[in-house]
């Protein structure tokens, strides 16, 4: 049985279509990522899964329980970390944790095993008010509070947004360890680089799921030939590349430009000549393996 | 039940941790009672009088001396010029001009009647009405003395004359503070109950904590009860605190049973907290909530009979006022404290509050469930 099963879910807000006929399933113990830009519908989907809003149509179950009919049972069994920090900023770290433990009818000591690794990092600040913690600490505390009742499904809405790179890595390490203890984790993120850390990912855009697969599978399905092109003047490089015949897409990617060609076509040596003729210096052209972001861009133009 | 206790515990923790909250709870009532009760008075003392005596006879002087002798009047100007007196009136230095025309005494003796003119500043119509009534009663008094002086006892006996004497019940010295303190207390309790509770729930919405609460097994009803109970307790404490100040500082009478006050207070607060909850379901930020409650509070307070008498309102307003919970509780407070009314006396007001409590709380909970 799947931990989460979603069939033809749709949700409108006025005239805005937030989710448009979405279906997917998440297996038990899986780390499942939703990758998509802001406004793609990730938060709406998560709010439906956590029984906070009711879908307009379709059916969704968590551990076989219907999100509309059995919402009360689901709430016992699900941990949710909203995208916005939602703990009491005027209560201390300890008080927040105790409060959430008691409302789930448990104690911090009772489920300490699960949160120990995370909690020890914020324990030195346990008397500090939650509002006075740094961004990364806040996330750790929020994760502790979401885990304190030993949920079987953990739903995290953009947990690493606004967190520094080191803390982000740490956070994903924690998620991996939680996954090992058998918890199903669903996580949303706008960061493409985090996608590779998930077991499976769903690329979501404008309320539609464009692809669901393992990260490597998504990459394998990338149809075009892709090159990384560098030169000293990245801005005019992008403009010139777009004018090159047969080119399919050009995107800036860090210090380089990712240029793709439709299947069967390739840059060959003519690209080098073309750029030289345009007066570029320091040109490096190398074929590269597509990453999730390239795949996402490709799916977006379709 | 256990969950409820934890929520209440958490609420109290937050309330007492909020630096703005403690002064509101303890300082505001003291300040309000001390300032409002002393300042918001309709008692008339030292009405400033200008005397324009153009007669200068013994009768006119006798009349003026009656005003000088009254504790309510203070003669600040004596002049022969109308214009001068009017100037004083214009610049706000006098409230009333008493004008005795030339030939006042002669007319009185020869023609048996004479005229006196009062010019009254009616910017504040309540004060104007009262000072005209006072002035008239002094004049009537003066008139009676004249008759006694000039008529023989046998003639006096032939005149029919009704004399009025007053005995003021429940507030024999007509002490305005005795009347105000119970009303101001209701005001206080209302502010604590309505403003703070309404804002508190909206705050959870505003800062997003309600999102995290909603995914826990806490039931909505538990959440509401847990949020409102602390304010119910604090407001009742405030009532006791205010009554103590009223007793110690103003020595207000407490004739009736205090349990009746607290019982009615408990029900009244239930009504007020329900209104607060209702407001929080229709607003999304603390600012909106404050504006909406403020609007309701001003209407409720001005129509509550705290400052103005309900009986003198127009008929439609009196009917409308039956929807004003403040009115009932102020009545109960005054009846029990000043009059010593028993439950049977206040029961119509009490049951009205109970009906309000039932209707408003079910409405609020129903709205809350639908919205959040």
Contacts between the chains, C-beta under 8 A, distances in Angstrom:
chain1	res1	chain2	res2	distance
A	50	B	215	5.0
A	51	B	215	7.0
A	52	B	211	6.9
A	52	B	214	5.6
A	52	B	215	6.6
A	72	B	217	6.6
A	75	B	215	5.7
A	75	B	216	6.2
A	75	B	217	5.0
A	76	B	217	5.3
A	78	B	215	6.6
A	80	B	212	7.2
A	80	B	215	4.4
A	82	B	208	6.7
A	82	B	211	4.8
A	82	B	212	6.4
A	84	B	208	4.8
A	84	B	211	7.5
A	85	B	208	7.4
A	86	B	207	7.7
A	86	B	208	4.5
A	86	B	209	5.1
A	86	B	210	8.0
A	86	B	211	4.9
A	86	B	212	4.0
A	87	B	209	6.8
A	87	B	212	6.5
A	88	B	10	7.6
A	88	B	14	6.8
A	88	B	209	5.9
A	89	B	207	7.1
A	90	B	14	5.6
A	90	B	17	5.5
A	90	B	18	6.9
A	91	B	10	7.2
A	91	B	13	6.7
A	91	B	14	6.8
A	91	B	17	7.8
A	95	B	10	7.7
A	95	B	13	6.8
A	99	B	6	6.7
A	99	B	10	5.3
A	100	B	212	7.8
A	100	B	216	7.1
A	102	B	2	7.7
A	102	B	3	7.3
A	102	B	6	4.4
A	103	B	3	5.7
A	103	B	6	6.2
A	103	B	7	7.4
A	103	B	213	7.9
A	103	B	216	4.9
A	103	B	217	7.1
A	103	B	218	5.3
A	104	B	216	6.3
A	104	B	217	6.6
A	105	B	2	7.5
A	105	B	3	7.4
A	105	B	217	7.6
A	145	B	212	7.4
